[in-house]
Amino acid sequence: MLVISRLKEILDKKGIKYSHIAKKVKISNTTMSSLINNQSIPSYKTAYYISKELNMKMEDIWYFEE
């Protein structure tokens, strides 16, 4: 099962730079880039803070694919 991120699409649509969100949720730009490019899966805490910052539900940002 894969966890797929819609972060890139969401940030582009909202016109938000990923470095801005990374700074707000206190993660590195490298970590944020990995999350955006589906190279890593966020911890629950990180996913929560990102979704809160974007005013979205976690399941609207990340979803499972079999």
N, C-alpha and C positions, 0 to 999 in steps of 0.2 A: 504494500500500500504506500502510495506517495502522498506527501503533503505539498500542495501547490499554493504558491503565493500570488495574489493579485496586486501586490504592493506597487509594482511599477505602473500598472494601468491606473490604479487609484491615485497615485501621486501625480502622474501626468495629467489626469483629468482634473484634479484639484489645483494644479499649478504649484505644487509644493516640491521643493528640493529635498532629496533624501537626506542631505546633510543637516537640514533644519530639524527633521524628525529625529535623526540620530542624536543630535545635541539635546533635544527636549527629553528623550527617554534615556539619556546617559549611556549610549552605546557608541562604539567607534564607527567611523564611516565605512571601514572595511567590513565590520559585522553587518551593518545595514545593507551594504552592497551584496553580501552573501545571501541575506534574506530575500532581497529583491530578485536576485538571479536564481533562486531556488537551489542554492548551493549548500544551504544549511536550514535547519528548522529552529524557530525561536523557542526559548523557554516559555513556559506559561506566563511568567511574570513579564517578560519582554513583549510577548504577544498582547497581553492585557494593556500594557502602557502604550504601545503603538496604536492599538484600536481605540483606546480612550483619547489619545491625542488627535486621532483622525475623526473622532466622534462617530465611530462605527462599531458593529459587533465583530468579534474575532472571526466568527464563521463567515462573515462577508469578505474577509481579507484572505483567509486561508481555508482551503477545502481539501478533502481526501479524494484521491483517484486510485482506482484499483488497476 
